[in-house]
């Protein structure tokens, strides 16, 4: 692997070998080159993203469309189908079950979930990032932290382009523990120094973890300090993940304009157990956005289109919760609100 990294550094620094490259030495270079240069996360490299000599870029851009794609990198590196398949199998055999290669995710899904700067917001909307009208209904005997910034509300006035809130926010004092909404496996922990979400963690929940026949991913953001977990750890429903904070860049990207302390809680789903880790974003194979309130329906359907079309009487979603003493309402739930509630 060190030989491969060294070869890439030399190559991208401007030394170009016109001859063919041995397959074993080239294996995985194309994807690594994309990851190194693709700054906006759209799965290809533009001339503005390219940091080396433009003459090399022009040779790579064989179709002269102004971008270098994974396919074009592979052609230049001499990667064969056998090499790509070996790379895929190596990733799938890693200790993190379900982690796969970037080529497994189509560009539409990558744009919809990762929301790179060159991606149309319409793709995210197509994949479920729009308001549904769902609202939480907490148990009468529980005093719970409510939402102050709802699912998919417009953030266009807070950004430099059209944008929508990819989760729900619940304010809480500094240090209040966020908890796992269901049992699952930690698939990502990010420091998020240049992210609106700041310090964050993503957990993947198998169908048996939730009782829902889908692979569900829950994202917890704005931790005050890094969670004390590592990727691959199993967590239990209601397990404390880390303290609430306000980490992440604020409005207009300024560190000084930070938000009140709160959790940013987001949910994604897919029929496939596979996913990629793409520039501090987990992207599911055939992934979709979910209104987090829909998760607490605990049954299909729960996609945004179906939720939007529910009768108004069904848009108040009963929320299952964990109380401060560790008991749950109802007692047999596999899913709880990401903060513990107090008794009224």
ROSEDO-600205 format. One record per residue (C-alpha): residue number from 1; y, x, z negated. Coordinates in pm, 1 decimal, decimal comma, always signed. Example, Ala and Ser with C-alpha at 12.3 -4.5 7.8 and 13.67 -1.06 7.14 Angstrom:
BEGIN
    k        c2        c1        c3
    1    -450,0   +1230,0    -780,0
    2    -106,0   +1367,0    -714,0
# end
This chain:
BEGIN
    k        c2        c1        c3
    1      +0,0      +0,0      +0,0
    2    +236,2    +289,9     -75,0
    3    +167,6    +426,4    +275,1
    4    +262,8     +90,8    +423,0
    5    +586,5     +70,3    +223,8
    6    +681,7    +424,8    +321,4
    7    +613,5    +354,5    +688,0
    8    +834,2     +45,4    +677,1
    9   +1121,2    +231,6    +514,1
   10   +1108,8    +501,9    +781,1
   11   +1082,9    +247,2   +1059,5
   12   +1371,9     +29,6    +944,7
   13   +1587,9    +334,3    +881,1
   14   +1598,0    +389,9   +1254,0
   15   +1294,6    +604,0   +1346,4
   16   +1108,2    +411,4   +1612,3
   17    +764,5    +486,5   +1745,7
   18    +712,2    +347,8   +2093,8
   19    +335,0    +388,3   +2082,0
   20     +91,8    +141,1   +1937,7
   21     +41,6    +121,3   +1560,1
   22    -299,9    +122,9   +1400,1
   23    -398,5    -223,3   +1277,3
   24    -495,1    -117,1    +923,8
   25    -164,8     +67,6    +873,7
   26     +36,4    -221,3   +1019,7
   27    -129,3    -498,0    +822,0
   28    +128,0    -711,3    +639,3
   29    +433,8    -524,6    +772,8
   30    +570,5    -819,4    +967,4
   31    +588,7   -1046,2    +664,2
   32    +732,9    -767,5    +452,5
   33   +1002,0    -703,9    +716,6
   34   +1093,7   -1074,3    +716,0
   35   +1114,8   -1078,6    +335,7
   36   +1329,9    -763,6    +331,6
   37   +1586,9    -885,1    +584,0
   38   +1584,1   -1266,9    +577,3
   39   +1875,8   -1335,6    +342,3
   40   +1913,4   -1710,9    +397,3
   41   +1544,9   -1796,7    +366,7
   42   +1504,3   -1964,9    +704,8
   43   +1200,8   -1756,1    +801,7
   44   +1370,3   -1540,8   +1066,0
   45   +1625,5   -1259,5   +1086,4
   46   +1963,6   -1290,6   +1256,8
   47   +2174,9   -1004,1   +1389,0
   48   +2411,2   -1051,6   +1092,9
   49   +2123,4   -1016,9    +844,8
   50   +1990,2    -703,9   +1015,8
   51   +2108,7    -399,6    +820,2
   52   +1997,1    -124,1   +1058,4
   53   +2082,5     -20,6   +1414,9
   54   +2146,8    -305,4   +1655,5
   55   +1953,6    -130,2   +1928,0
   56   +1635,1    -175,5   +1725,7
   57   +1720,5    -543,4   +1673,5
   58   +1758,8    -596,8   +2049,8
   59   +1417,1    -442,5   +2112,2
   60   +1261,5    -665,8   +1847,9
   61   +1432,1    -981,2   +1980,2
   62   +1205,9   -1015,3   +2283,0
   63   +1314,9   -1369,4   +2374,4
   64   +1685,5   -1278,0   +2328,5
   65   +1762,1   -1585,9   +2120,3
   66   +1956,3   -1388,4   +1858,8
   67   +1678,7   -1398,3   +1598,6
   68   +1370,4   -1191,8   +1518,3
   69   +1080,2   -1413,6   +1412,4
   70    +758,8   -1334,6   +1231,0
   71    +577,6   -1348,8   +1565,2
   72    +815,4   -1092,6   +1719,5
   73    +775,5    -858,8   +1422,6
   74    +399,8    -890,0   +1455,2
   75    +411,3    -811,5   +1824,4
   76    +612,4    -495,7   +1765,4
   77    +400,8    -379,9   +1471,3
   78     +81,5    -440,0   +1666,2
   79     -64,4    -674,4   +1409,5
   80    -377,4    -853,1   +1529,8
   81    -514,8   -1191,1   +1433,7
   82    -788,6   -1013,4   +1239,3
   83    -529,6    -821,2   +1039,1
   84    -336,1   -1137,0    +958,5
   85    -653,5   -1315,4    +851,4
   86    -748,2   -1024,1    +625,6
   87    -401,7   -1031,6    +470,2
   88    -429,6   -1405,9    +412,6
   89    -769,0   -1368,6    +244,4
   90    -636,8   -1090,1     +22,2
   91    -355,1   -1312,2    -102,1
   92    -582,6   -1609,7    -156,7
   93    -819,9   -1390,7    -356,6
   94    -541,2   -1288,4    -594,3
   95    -547,9   -1396,4    -957,7
   96    -291,1   -1669,4    -889,6
   97    -498,8   -1945,8    -735,3
   98    -329,6   -2123,4    -445,1
   99     -80,3   -1847,7    -358,9
  100     -88,1   -1798,9     +17,6
  101    +100,8   -1623,3    +296,5
  102    +436,1   -1723,5    +442,9
  103    +277,3   -1823,4    +772,9
  104    +100,5   -2114,3    +598,3
  105    +431,2   -2299,7    +553,8
  106    +595,1   -2454,3    +859,3
  107    +963,9   -2392,2    +916,2
  108   +1061,8   -2755,9    +852,3
  109    +906,0   -2751,0    +504,8
  110   +1048,8   -2406,4    +430,3
  111   +1397,5   -2528,3    +517,0
  112   +1352,8   -2859,5    +334,6
  113   +1240,9   -2706,5      +4,7
  114   +1409,8   -2362,8      +3,7
  115   +1731,0   -2497,2    +163,3
  116   +1841,2   -2173,3    +329,3
  117   +2200,2   -2152,1    +444,9
  118   +2109,2   -2187,7    +810,7
  119   +1891,6   -2493,7    +739,3
  120   +2002,2   -2849,5    +803,2
  121   +2027,9   -3064,9    +491,3
  122   +1869,3   -3339,4    +700,9
  123   +1533,6   -3165,2    +662,4
  124   +1554,4   -3184,5    +282,2
  125   +1653,7   -3550,4    +307,7
  126   +1356,6   -3613,7    +537,7
  127   +1132,2   -3460,2    +272,2
  128   +1261,8   -3692,8      +0,6
  129   +1590,1   -3549,5    -128,8
  130   +1785,5   -3875,6    -149,2
  131   +1876,9   -4126,1    -419,7
  132   +1612,4   -4382,7    -510,7
  133   +1787,2   -4577,9    -784,9
  134   +1519,1   -4504,9   -1046,1
  135   +1633,0   -4476,5   -1407,5
  136   +1441,3   -4386,5   -1725,9
  137   +1349,4   -4648,5   -1987,5
  138   +1263,7   -4477,7   -2316,0
  139   +1045,4   -4630,2   -2589,9
  140   +1242,8   -4849,4   -2830,6
  141   +1138,2   -4638,4   -3128,5
  142   +1245,6   -4308,4   -2967,4
  143   +1586,4   -4141,5   -2943,1
  144   +1561,4   -3917,4   -2633,1
  145   +1791,5   -3692,4   -2433,4
  146   +1916,4   -3889,4   -2134,2
  147   +2028,1   -3784,1   -1787,7
  148   +2393,3   -3709,7   -1724,4
  149   +2358,6   -3587,4   -1363,1
  150   +2122,0   -3804,5   -1167,3
  151   +1867,5   -3726,3    -899,1
  152   +2003,9   -3644,8    -550,3
  153   +2368,7   -3721,2    -626,4
  154   +2610,7   -3548,1    -392,4
  155   +2710,6   -3194,8    -489,7
  156   +2914,8   -3145,4    -174,4
  157   +3238,9   -3115,4    -372,1
  158   +3078,8   -2834,9    -578,3
  159   +2947,0   -2638,5    -282,0
  160   +3085,2   -2504,8     +43,7
  161   +2867,1   -2739,9    +250,6
  162   +2686,2   -3074,8    +226,8
  163   +2450,8   -3062,2     -71,8
  164   +2258,2   -3292,3    -306,6
  165   +2124,6   -3245,9    -658,2
  166   +1761,0   -3139,8    -637,4
  167   +1668,5   -3258,2    -986,5
  168   +1801,5   -3428,7   -1297,8
  169   +2015,4   -3271,0   -1571,5
  170   +1992,2   -3351,6   -1942,4
  171   +2245,1   -3186,6   -2174,3
  172   +2122,4   -3037,7   -2503,5
  173   +2262,9   -2788,2   -2755,4
  174   +2193,0   -2420,3   -2703,4
  175   +1846,8   -2324,2   -2820,9
  176   +1680,6   -2666,5   -2804,6
  177   +1330,3   -2599,9   -2664,2
  178   +1238,9   -2728,0   -2320,3
  179    +874,9   -2841,1   -2318,3
  180    +603,7   -2858,3   -2050,9
  181    +588,1   -3207,1   -1910,1
  182    +212,6   -3169,9   -1848,6
  183     -61,4   -2911,0   -1875,0
  184     -56,2   -2661,3   -1590,3
  185     -32,6   -2303,7   -1466,2
  186    +285,2   -2094,5   -1457,9
  187    +344,4   -1996,7   -1094,5
  188    +696,6   -1853,2   -1114,0
  189    +953,7   -1716,3   -1358,1
  190   +1289,2   -1604,4   -1216,0
  191   +1589,4   -1434,5   -1370,0
  192   +1817,8   -1614,5   -1122,1
  193   +2123,2   -1392,1   -1157,2
  194   +2263,1   -1517,6    -824,8
  195   +2123,7   -1868,6    -847,5
  196   +2283,8   -2195,5    -954,6
  197   +1967,3   -2260,1   -1157,0
  198   +1978,7   -1932,3   -1352,1
  199   +1673,5   -1843,6   -1560,1
  200   +1396,2   -2074,6   -1452,5
  201   +1025,1   -2140,1   -1460,3
  202    +789,4   -2339,6   -1236,5
  203    +456,0   -2487,5   -1343,7
  204    +189,2   -2617,1   -1105,5
  205     -15,5   -2915,9   -1222,7
  206    -355,3   -2988,1   -1069,7
  207    -464,4   -3353,0   -1027,6
  208    -677,4   -3329,8   -1343,2
  209    -371,2   -3213,2   -1541,1
  210    -172,8   -3528,2   -1469,5
  211    -423,4   -3790,5   -1357,7
  212    -231,8   -3817,5   -1029,1
  213    -422,2   -3725,4    -708,4
  214    -160,8   -3473,1    -597,9
  215     -60,1   -3113,9    -674,2
  216    +264,6   -3142,5    -867,4
  217    +517,4   -2869,3    -947,4
  218    +773,5   -2900,3   -1227,5
  219   +1076,6   -2672,5   -1242,0
  220   +1275,0   -2599,5   -1559,9
  221   +1608,5   -2420,6   -1526,7
  222   +1914,7   -2294,0   -1720,7
  223   +1712,4   -2124,1   -1997,0
  224   +1926,6   -1933,1   -2244,9
  225   +1675,9   -1645,9   -2236,8
  226   +1374,5   -1558,1   -2025,4
  227   +1062,3   -1759,4   -2109,4
  228    +796,5   -1561,1   -2298,2
  229    +526,4   -1628,3   -2041,0
  230    +387,7   -1452,2   -1738,9
  231    +277,3   -1587,6   -1402,4
  232     -79,5   -1716,0   -1425,4
  233     -55,3   -1835,1   -1787,9
  234    -186,7   -2180,0   -1871,6
  235     +36,7   -2409,9   -2076,0
  236     -38,6   -2731,1   -2260,9
  237    +150,8   -3059,1   -2235,5
  238    +443,6   -3042,2   -2476,8
  239    +423,3   -2665,5   -2525,3
  240    +763,0   -2505,8   -2585,0
  241    +874,7   -2305,0   -2280,0
  242   +1204,7   -2154,7   -2392,2
  243   +1552,7   -2236,7   -2525,0
  244   +1812,0   -2446,8   -2345,2
  245   +2115,5   -2259,4   -2214,3
  246   +2357,7   -2263,6   -1923,3
  247   +2238,6   -1962,9   -1723,7
  248   +2314,6   -1947,9   -1352,0
  249   +2630,8   -1919,3   -1150,4
  250   +2878,4   -2203,1   -1177,8
  251   +3094,4   -2395,9    -938,7
  252   +3196,6   -2203,4    -625,8
  253   +2957,1   -1927,1    -726,8
  254   +3170,1   -1795,9   -1012,9
  255   +2997,2   -1672,7   -1328,0
  256   +3301,0   -1776,2   -1532,3
  257   +3276,4   -2142,5   -1430,0
  258   +2951,6   -2228,6   -1599,6
  259   +2820,3   -2570,6   -1695,8
  260   +2745,8   -2721,3   -2036,4
  261   +2402,3   -2625,5   -2174,8
  262   +2135,2   -2848,6   -2022,6
  263   +1797,0   -2855,4   -1858,4
  264   +1776,4   -2885,4   -1480,9
  265   +1440,6   -3055,2   -1425,5
  266   +1295,8   -3085,8   -1075,1
  267    +962,8   -3206,0    -935,5
  268    +782,6   -3138,4    -606,2
  269    +445,2   -3251,9    -477,5
  270    +188,8   -3185,5    -208,3
  271    -164,2   -3286,6    -114,5
  272    -241,4   -2916,0     -71,3
  273    -299,8   -2676,4    -363,1
  274    -139,8   -2391,0    -167,7
  275    +212,8   -2253,6    -199,6
  276    +425,0   -1945,8    -131,6
  277    +674,2   -1758,6    -349,0
  278    +983,1   -1728,1    -130,8
  279   +1297,3   -1556,0    -260,7
  280   +1301,5   -1712,4    -607,3
  281   +1173,2   -2042,8    -479,5
  282    +822,8   -2187,1    -482,3
  283    +757,9   -2364,9    -152,1
  284    +450,7   -2584,0    -127,5
  285    +239,7   -2611,1    +185,6
  286    +351,6   -2951,4    +322,1
  287    +571,8   -2987,5     +14,0
  288    +796,9   -3282,7     -69,6
  289   +1079,5   -3357,4    -311,8
  290   +1019,2   -3615,2    -585,5
  291   +1264,8   -3807,6    -798,8
  292   +1156,4   -3677,6   -1144,0
  293   +1166,2   -4032,4   -1280,6
  294    +893,9   -4128,2   -1032,4
  295    +650,3   -3885,0   -1197,5
  296    +641,7   -4110,9   -1503,6
  297    +505,6   -4401,2   -1301,1
  298    +179,9   -4197,9   -1311,9
  299     +42,2   -4365,9   -1003,1
  300     +83,8   -4367,7    -628,6
  301    +304,2   -4415,5    -445,4
  302    +574,8   -4193,1    -589,4
  303    +744,2   -4060,2    -275,1
  304   +1118,0   -4118,4    -241,3
  305   +1087,5   -4368,0     +42,7
  306    +856,9   -4592,8    -160,0
  307   +1072,8   -4552,5    -471,0
  308   +1388,6   -4645,8    -283,1
  309   +1220,6   -4963,2    -155,9
  310   +1093,6   -5083,7    -494,7
  311   +1230,5   -5414,7    -623,5
  312   +1520,8   -5359,5    -861,6
  313   +1313,6   -5491,1   -1151,8
  314   +1069,5   -5199,5   -1109,8
  315   +1331,8   -4925,0   -1097,0
  316   +1351,3   -4896,3   -1475,0
  317   +1065,0   -4652,3   -1527,1
  318    +891,2   -4650,2   -1868,7
  319    +899,8   -4290,3   -1991,2
  320    +615,1   -4139,8   -2193,6
  321    +741,7   -3897,8   -2456,7
  322    +645,2   -3646,7   -2724,1
  323    +806,0   -3697,1   -3062,9
  324    +937,6   -3422,6   -3289,7
  325    +617,7   -3432,3   -3495,3
  326    +399,9   -3375,7   -3186,1
  327    +271,3   -3731,5   -3150,0
  328    +308,1   -3900,9   -2814,0
  329    +402,5   -4246,7   -2690,6
  330    +166,0   -4370,5   -2557,1
  331    -103,6   -4175,9   -2739,3
  332    -318,2   -4113,4   -2429,9
  333     -46,5   -3983,5   -2196,0
  334     -87,4   -3666,8   -1988,2
  335    +284,0   -3654,5   -1899,5
  336    +588,0   -3635,3   -2130,3
  337    +966,4   -3601,1   -2101,9
  338   +1073,1   -3232,0   -2093,5
  339   +1246,7   -3261,0   -2433,8
  340   +1097,1   -3393,4   -2755,1
  341   +1244,3   -3716,7   -2888,6
  342   +1345,9   -3816,3   -3239,7
  343   +1247,1   -4134,8   -3419,0
  344   +1512,6   -4405,5   -3432,2
# end
